[in-house]
Amino acid sequence: MGLKRHRAMLVVATGGVAIALAGCHGGPQARADTVAVLGTPFGMAGGQQVSIGDASVRLRFIDVLEDSRCPADVECFWTGQARIAVSVVQDPEPAMTLEFNTNPAPGQNRQTIQTGDYELTLQRLDPYPRTPDEVPALEDYVATMVVRRAD
């Protein structure tokens, strides 16, 4: 066997081991995926993927972009907002990232988004902050959502 072929096999073998090890990490994407029912609210933890039964839609809660909601133990002049990113795949289309925003101000609130044949609604985001110093990890957040067929 030539030297070039040995190097190529080593690169392929090394790459395969790296991919296998990457799949075993304990980060947010390691959370068990689940199936939800169309039209019924469901909880989706940070990093978790949810497939919608009876629909060709998959969601993954990929990030908390901002959580400036007024903590429960603090008096605030502004209610604040939470912004999250959710990856949506509606087969056979490629994945797209949607940003949900709980800001109650007109023109800022984006808790319901229509994409393709479906309407996705963020009903709530937990945990609600208790103190300004409390910053949960992504996997500690749970987005309560509902997916419906668009009218």
C-alpha positions as CSV (number, residue, x, y, z in Angstrom):
1,M,0.0,0.0,0.0
2,G,1.3,3.4,-0.9
3,L,2.0,6.2,1.7
4,K,-0.8,8.4,0.2
5,R,-3.4,5.6,0.7
6,H,-2.3,5.0,4.3
7,R,-2.6,8.7,5.0
8,A,-6.1,8.8,3.4
9,M,-7.2,5.8,5.5
10,L,-5.8,7.5,8.7
11,V,-7.7,10.7,7.9
12,V,-10.9,8.8,7.3
13,A,-10.5,6.8,10.5
14,T,-9.6,9.8,12.6
15,G,-12.6,11.8,11.2
16,G,-14.9,8.9,11.9
17,V,-13.7,8.7,15.6
18,A,-14.1,12.5,15.9
19,I,-17.7,12.4,14.6
20,A,-18.6,9.5,16.9
21,L,-17.2,11.3,19.9
22,A,-19.0,14.5,19.0
23,G,-22.3,12.6,18.9
24,C,-21.6,11.4,22.5
25,H,-21.2,14.9,24.1
26,G,-23.5,15.7,27.0
27,G,-24.5,19.1,25.9
28,P,-28.0,20.5,25.2
29,Q,-28.4,18.4,22.0
30,A,-28.1,15.2,24.0
31,R,-31.6,15.8,25.5
32,A,-34.1,13.1,24.3
33,D,-36.2,14.1,21.3
34,T,-39.9,13.8,21.6
35,V,-43.2,13.8,19.6
36,A,-46.0,16.4,20.2
37,V,-49.6,16.5,19.0
38,L,-50.7,19.1,16.5
39,G,-52.8,21.8,18.2
40,T,-51.8,20.7,21.7
41,P,-49.3,22.7,23.9
42,F,-46.0,21.0,24.6
43,G,-42.8,21.8,26.5
44,M,-39.5,21.9,24.6
45,A,-36.3,22.2,26.7
46,G,-33.3,24.1,25.4
47,G,-31.5,21.9,22.9
48,Q,-34.4,19.5,22.5
49,Q,-36.0,18.5,19.2
50,V,-39.7,18.0,19.0
51,S,-41.4,16.3,16.0
52,I,-45.1,17.2,15.4
53,G,-47.1,14.0,14.9
54,D,-49.4,14.1,11.8
55,A,-47.2,16.9,10.4
56,S,-43.9,17.0,8.6
57,V,-42.6,19.6,11.1
58,R,-39.6,19.4,13.5
59,L,-38.6,22.1,15.9
60,R,-35.4,22.5,18.0
61,F,-35.0,25.1,20.7
62,I,-31.5,26.3,19.8
63,D,-30.8,29.5,21.9
64,V,-32.0,32.1,24.3
65,L,-30.9,35.3,22.6
66,E,-32.0,37.6,25.4
67,D,-33.8,37.2,28.8
68,S,-34.3,40.7,30.2
69,R,-37.7,40.0,31.7
70,C,-38.2,41.8,35.0
71,P,-37.2,39.4,37.8
72,A,-40.1,38.4,40.2
73,D,-38.2,39.8,43.2
74,V,-37.5,43.2,41.7
75,E,-39.6,46.3,40.8
76,C,-39.0,47.4,37.3
77,F,-40.1,50.3,35.0
78,W,-40.1,48.0,32.0
79,T,-41.4,44.4,31.8
80,G,-38.5,43.3,29.7
81,Q,-38.5,40.6,27.1
82,A,-37.3,37.1,26.3
83,R,-36.1,36.3,22.8
84,I,-35.5,32.7,21.7
85,A,-34.3,31.0,18.5
86,V,-36.1,27.9,17.2
87,S,-34.9,25.9,14.2
88,V,-37.9,24.7,12.1
89,V,-37.8,22.0,9.5
90,Q,-40.9,21.5,7.4
91,D,-40.1,18.6,5.0
92,P,-38.8,18.7,2.3
93,E,-37.6,22.3,2.9
94,P,-34.3,23.1,4.6
95,A,-34.1,24.2,8.2
96,M,-34.8,27.9,9.0
97,T,-34.4,29.8,12.3
98,L,-37.3,31.7,13.7
99,E,-37.0,34.3,16.5
100,F,-39.8,34.6,19.0
101,N,-40.0,37.7,21.2
102,T,-42.3,38.1,24.3
103,N,-42.0,42.0,24.3
104,P,-45.5,43.3,24.9
105,A,-44.9,46.5,23.0
106,P,-46.8,47.0,19.7
107,G,-44.7,45.8,16.8
108,Q,-42.2,44.1,19.0
109,N,-44.2,41.0,20.2
110,R,-43.5,38.0,18.0
111,Q,-45.0,35.1,19.9
112,T,-46.9,33.7,16.9
113,I,-45.2,33.1,13.5
114,Q,-46.7,31.5,10.4
115,T,-44.3,29.4,8.3
116,G,-45.6,27.3,5.4
117,D,-48.7,25.5,6.3
118,Y,-48.3,25.9,10.1
119,E,-48.6,28.6,12.8
120,L,-46.2,28.3,15.7
121,T,-46.9,30.0,19.0
122,L,-44.6,30.5,22.0
123,Q,-47.0,30.5,25.0
124,R,-44.5,30.9,27.8
125,L,-40.8,30.6,28.6
126,D,-39.7,29.1,32.0
127,P,-38.0,29.6,34.3
128,Y,-39.1,33.1,35.0
129,P,-36.1,35.0,36.5
130,R,-36.4,35.7,40.3
131,T,-33.3,37.9,40.7
132,P,-31.2,39.9,38.2
133,D,-28.2,37.6,38.8
134,E,-30.0,34.4,37.9
135,V,-29.0,33.3,34.4
136,P,-30.1,29.7,33.6
137,A,-28.3,27.5,31.2
138,L,-30.0,26.8,27.9
139,E,-30.9,23.3,28.9
140,D,-32.7,24.6,32.0
141,Y,-35.2,26.7,29.9
142,V,-38.5,25.2,28.7
143,A,-40.5,26.9,25.9
144,T,-44.2,26.0,26.0
145,M,-45.3,26.0,22.4
146,V,-48.2,25.0,20.2
147,V,-48.2,24.2,16.5
148,R,-51.5,24.5,14.5
149,R,-52.4,24.3,10.8
150,A,-52.5,27.8,9.4
151,D,-55.9,29.1,8.2
